[in-house]
Every structure is written in C-alpha cells, then in structure tokens.
C-alpha cells in the first residue's frame, strides 16, 4: 500500500507504526525532551515549597531541602497562621481583588463600547493613552498617590488600593476590548437598532452576552494580578489589619527571623487560595480563550 502511494504521488510514504501513528523523528524527541525539562524547571520551586512546608527545622537540617519529610510536621504552617492572622489577610486579598476585578471589567466594557463601537473622535489617540498608562512604572506613581491619599484621608485604607488597581487594570482592559469591539459585526448592531434598541440596550442585550467569554477571562486575570501585587499594597496599607497576603509574608520575614520551613509554609499558604480560584474557574478560562477559535 505504501509503495503504491509512493508511485502514484511521486513522494515517499511516511513510515507508520502499529495503530496508524507516524514514527517519531529525532526532532520530535528533542522537542519532547525540551518540554519535559521546561516542565521540571517550572515544577521544581513548587516541589521545594511543598516538601519543606511539612518538615521540622531539625528534619530540614538533617535531610536537606530536596528529601521528603521523615514525618509530617505542621509546625511551620501553624506558626505562620498564628503570627499573621492568616484568615484576615486572605479576606483582605479576596475583598480587594474581587472588587477590583468586577469594577475594572465593567469600566473596561463601558469605555471600550464608547471607543470601539461608539466611534468617538480621536479613537486611536485615546487607545494609545490607555496603552501608555499600562507602560507607566508603578514606582513613578507612589509619591503623588501617597500625597493624594494622605490629603483625602484614604491612606492606610483598602479603598486606596482598590482605586489604584481598578484604574490600572481598567486601562489594560479598555485597550484590549477596544480592539475587540472595533471588529464587532455591524450587521448585528444594525439589526438591534432596527428592532428599536437604544445604545444602553444594545450594550447589555447584544454586546455583553456575545463578549462574555472575553470578559470572564479578563475578570480571572484581573483577580490573580491584583492578588499578587506587592509594591502598592505595601506602600498604602501600613496597619497589620489591612495587609494582603503577599505583604504579610514579606513583612513577617523582614520583621522576625523565621526558619526555612516556616517560610516555605507561608509561600504554600499564599499559593493555595489562587490555586483554588484558578481550578474553580479553569473551564471558564478555557472557554473564554478558545471562544474566538470557532466562528
């Protein structure tokens, strides 16, 4: 059969193995090896954190960082949990990240609807300004924002961080959604207008349902990005009761001497909430990313 195919097509037929699968070439094995090495490099830090979180200081000093713990020891986790009041820090992070994600998505959608579909004047320059806002380093914002929040009485208040991150994330969301809404099918919008829908109804009954997958992806990314932010919460949340999880971990490590096992436990507890959030919304994220692949 292979010989006949080669004669008819004039090209050598690919060697096949049992089951109809093509035989792997050396390049395929090389790419597979590189993927495995890359995966190991990504997994290695998580392995070290997980293994050392359940070791006692004596076990760590005896067996080193790579070995499995001889017995499960929860002393590091308990020590960190009690020192920083971890449930309070988790709630602060969830509250800030959740409010920022929702507000940033709503503002991004409204801005992008006006720019991408409303066709305001100077659309290209407005989108460029939103892009430049994302390129501005956070360090350049610290002093003016510190002075402003001190003046209005929002320093050491979670709403100061919420306002800053809502603006930052909404700038990126507006830039992204403006490009998406700029290619929105005009036929759909014209059909809605002929049916008597006004701008507000077109937004919430036509544009919003169609763009829900993209908005859900933005919501997930905004939540995770805000959760992992460190510099601005460290600057504007001075009191212990308002601190987020990343700030609590860093402040505790700098304020008191902690052993490696407690440090690993703090990193593990900081990862778990975002991991749970990602697993809950994994299917939503997958559907949102692949929504544009099929028309």
N, C-alpha and C positions, 0 to 999 in steps of 0.2 A: 504493500500500500504506500509506504513512504517512498519507495523507488519510483512508483508510478507518478506520485505527486511531484517528485523532483523532475521527472522527464517532462511532464505537462507544463509546469510553471517555469522550468528552467532555473530553479533555485533549489539549493539543498534543503531537504526537510529537516526540521529540528528534531534532535533525538528526544524520545519520550520514554518515560519510565512507566511502571505499572500504575494504573489509575488515571492515565491521561495527563499527568503533570509533566511539565518540561523539566529537563535536567538542569540543575543549578550550575551556573558558570562561576569561575573563581571570583569575578567581580561581585556577584551576589553574596558569596560567603564573606567577602571583605566588608561589604556594606552591613551585613548582619552582625559581624564582629564589632564594627564601629558603633552600631546601635546598642549592642549589649554593653560595651564599655561606657558609652554615654549614660545609659540607664543606671549602671553601677555607680558612676560618679554622682548622679542625682540622688540615688537612694542612700549612699554612704553617710551623709550627715544625719539623715533621719534615723538610720540604724544606730549611730552613736548616741543620739539623744534618747532613743527608746531603750537601749540596753543599759545605759548609765543612769537612767532615771530610777531604776529599780535595784540599784546597788547601794550598799552601805559604804561609808568612806573607807572602812578597813578593807572591804571586798575590792573596791576600786584600786586602792594602793597595792593590794596583793596581786590581783589578776590583770590589771591594766584596763585600758578603755575598750579594747576590742572583744574581750571574752564575755561570754554570757554570765549573768549573776549566779553565784552558787545557790543563794536563796533570795526570794523576792523580798525586797525591803522597801517599804513605803514611807520611810522616814523623811526623805528629801521632798516628796510630794506634800506630806503633812506639814513639814516645816515651812515650805513656801506658801502653802494655802493659808496658814495661820498668820504668817508675818504680814502679808499684803492684803488680807481680807479679799481673797480672790473672787468670790461671788459678786462683790460690789464692783470690782474692776471689770468683770465680764459684762455686768449690766450697763456700766458706763459706755463700754465699747459698742455693745449692741444698740443702745439708745442713740449714740452719736452716728454710728454707721448706718443704721436703719433710716433715721430722719434724713441724713444727707443723701442717701441713695434715692429715696422717694422724691424729695424736693428737687434734686438735680435732674432726675428723669423728667419730671413734669415741666420744669423750666426749660430744659433742652428741647422738649417736644413743642412747646409753645413758641420758642424762639425759631426753631427750625421750620415750623409751619409758616411763620411770617416771612422768613427769608427764602425758603426753598419753594413754597407753593404760593405765598402771597406776592412774591416777586417785588420786594421793596427796592427802592433806589439805592444804588451803591452796594448791591448784594455781595460782590466779590471783595470789596474792601472791608465790609463787616465780618465776613467769614475769615479774612486774613487777620483781623484784630483778635478774634476768638482764638485763632491758631497761635498768635504771638502771646496771648495770655497763658497758654499752656507751656510755652517755652521759657517763661519768666521763672528764674530760680526762686525757691521758697525763702532762701536766706535774704533776698532783697526785699521781701515783704515784712520781715519780722519787726523792724523798728517802727515803721509807720502804722502797722496794725496794732502793735503794743501801745503806742501813744493814743491811737484812736479808741481802743477798748478801755484803756485807763480813763479817758475823758468821759466816756458814756457809761461807765460803771459795769462793763461786761468782762473785765479782766478776772481770771480765775472762775469763769462761768462756762459751762459746757456749750452754751449757745454761741459763744465767740468762735469756738472751733467749728460748730455746725455751720455758721455763716460763711466762714472762710472756705471750708471744703465744699460747701454747696456751690459757691461761685466757681471754684477751681474745676470741680467735676462737671458742672453745667457748661462751662466754656468748652471742654472737650466734647461733651455730648452734643452741643449745638453745632460744633464744627463737623462732627460725624453725621448727624441727622440731616443737616442742611444739604449735604451731598446726596443722601438717600432720597429725601423729599424732592430734590431738584429733578429727579428722574421718575417721579410718580406719574402713573398713566393719566394723561389729561382727559381721556375718554371717560374714566371713572368719575372724575371731578365734574365734568360737564353733565354727565347723566344725573348726578346728585343735585346739581343746580337746577336742571330741568324739572326734577321732582319737587322743587320748592324748598330745598335745604339751604339754610344760610351758612355763613362761614363757621360758626360755632358747631352747628350740626354736622357739617362736613368733617370737621376735625374729630369729633368724638364718635360719630357713627360710621365714618368711612376710613379716614386716615389712621385713627388709633387702632381699630381691630386689625387692619392689614399690617401695621408696623409693630404689633405686639411682640412677635419673636425678637425683633431687634431691640425693643425697649426692655425686654426681660434680660437680654444679655448685658445691656448697659447697667441695669439695676444690680445684677450679680457682681459685675466688675466694680462698680462704684462702692458697693458694700465692702468687698475684700480690700480694695485700695485704701479706703478710709480706715478700715480696721488696722491695717499695717502701718499707717502713718505714725511718725515718731516726733519729728522736729517741732512742728507747730503745737501739738498737744503738750509736749514737754515745756514749751515756752509760755503757753497761756493757761495751763492748768497746774497751778502751783500747789494747791492743797491736796493732801492724800486722798480725800473723799471724792475728788473729781477726776482722778487719774484714770487713764485707759490701761489695758493690759500691757502693751509694749513699753509704756512709760514706767509702769510699776516694776516690771522686770529689770529695766536698766537702772532705775533709781535705787532699788534694793541692792543690786550688785555693786553699785558705787558707794552706798552708804554703809553697808555691813559686809564683812568678809564671809563669803559663802563657799562651801566646798563644791567640787565639780558635780557631785550627784544632785545637790540642790539646784545648781544652775541648770543642769540637764532637765530636772523636773519642772523648773519654771518654763523652759523652752517647750517642753511637751504639753504642759497645760495651756500655753499660749497658742499652740498649733491646733489643738483638739477642736475648739469652737469653730474656727474657719473650715476645718476639715469636715465637720458635721454639716455646716451650712452648704459646702460645696456638694457633698453627697446627696443632700436633700434636693438641691436644685440642679443636679447633674443632667437629668433628662431635659429640663427646661433649657439649660445652656446648650445642649447638643442640638435640640430642635431649632433654637434661635440661630445658631451658627450655620446650620445646613438648610435653613428655610429658603435662602436665595438660590440654592443649587438646583432646585426643581421648580419649574415655572408652573 
